[in-house]
């Protein structure tokens, strides 16, 4: 089920919102699935996740999220513009 606020955002042909930003802890994986899984690949704004993960460990979060949602998923690195 898509939260009503996200349905409203998707239905607008033009919006002033430039990005959907979500902050979460590592324990929020199930909540992220609830929010992200229903979003279509054509979602009108970028979605940025800021998730606390352990330092020095490779995260599988990009692969997990990529399997759940239609949006492209990428993990940033220090050299990205």
C-alpha positions as CSV (number, residue, x, y, z in Angstrom):
1,X,0.0,0.0,0.0
2,X,1.4,3.4,-1.0
3,X,1.1,6.1,1.6
4,X,-1.4,8.8,0.5
5,X,1.2,11.5,0.4
6,X,3.2,9.6,-2.1
7,X,0.1,8.9,-4.3
8,X,-0.6,12.6,-4.3
9,X,3.0,13.4,-5.3
10,X,3.0,10.9,-8.2
11,X,-0.3,12.2,-9.5
12,X,0.9,15.8,-9.9
13,X,2.2,16.5,-13.5
14,X,4.4,19.4,-12.1
15,X,5.6,19.8,-8.6
16,X,7.9,22.0,-6.7
17,X,9.3,19.0,-4.8
18,X,12.8,18.3,-6.2
19,X,13.5,15.1,-4.2
20,X,12.1,12.6,-1.7
21,X,14.7,12.2,1.0
22,X,14.4,9.4,3.6
23,X,16.6,9.0,6.7
24,X,16.7,5.6,8.4
25,X,18.7,3.3,10.6
26,X,19.9,-0.1,9.5
27,X,16.8,-1.6,11.3
28,X,14.4,0.2,9.0
29,X,14.7,-2.2,6.0
30,X,11.1,-3.4,6.2
31,X,9.8,0.1,6.4
32,X,11.9,1.0,3.3
33,X,10.4,-1.9,1.5
34,X,6.8,-0.6,2.3
35,X,7.6,2.8,1.0
36,X,9.8,2.0,-2.0
37,X,8.3,-1.2,-3.4
38,X,5.1,0.4,-4.8
39,X,6.9,3.4,-6.4
40,X,6.9,3.1,-10.2
41,X,10.1,3.5,-12.3
42,X,8.5,6.7,-13.6
43,X,8.3,8.3,-10.1
44,X,8.7,12.0,-10.9
45,X,11.5,12.9,-8.4
46,X,14.7,11.3,-7.3
47,X,14.6,9.3,-4.1
48,X,17.6,9.7,-1.7
49,X,18.1,7.4,1.2
50,X,20.4,8.2,4.0
51,X,20.9,5.0,6.0
52,X,23.2,4.3,9.0
53,X,25.4,1.4,8.2
54,X,28.5,0.0,10.0
55,X,31.8,1.5,9.0
56,X,34.2,-0.7,7.1
57,X,31.6,-3.2,6.0
58,X,30.2,-3.5,2.5
59,X,26.5,-3.0,2.5
60,X,24.1,-5.2,0.5
61,X,21.4,-2.6,0.7
62,X,21.7,-1.4,-2.9
63,X,21.2,-5.0,-4.1
64,X,18.3,-5.7,-1.7
65,X,16.5,-2.4,-2.6
66,X,17.1,-3.0,-6.3
67,X,15.3,-6.4,-6.0
68,X,12.3,-4.7,-4.3
69,X,11.7,-1.7,-6.4
70,X,11.4,-0.5,-9.9
71,X,13.6,2.6,-9.3
72,X,17.3,2.5,-10.2
73,X,19.4,2.0,-7.1
74,X,23.0,3.1,-6.8
75,X,25.4,3.6,-3.8
76,X,27.3,6.8,-4.0
77,X,31.1,7.0,-3.6
78,X,33.5,9.8,-2.8
79,X,34.3,10.4,-6.4
80,X,30.8,10.9,-7.7
81,X,29.9,14.5,-8.8
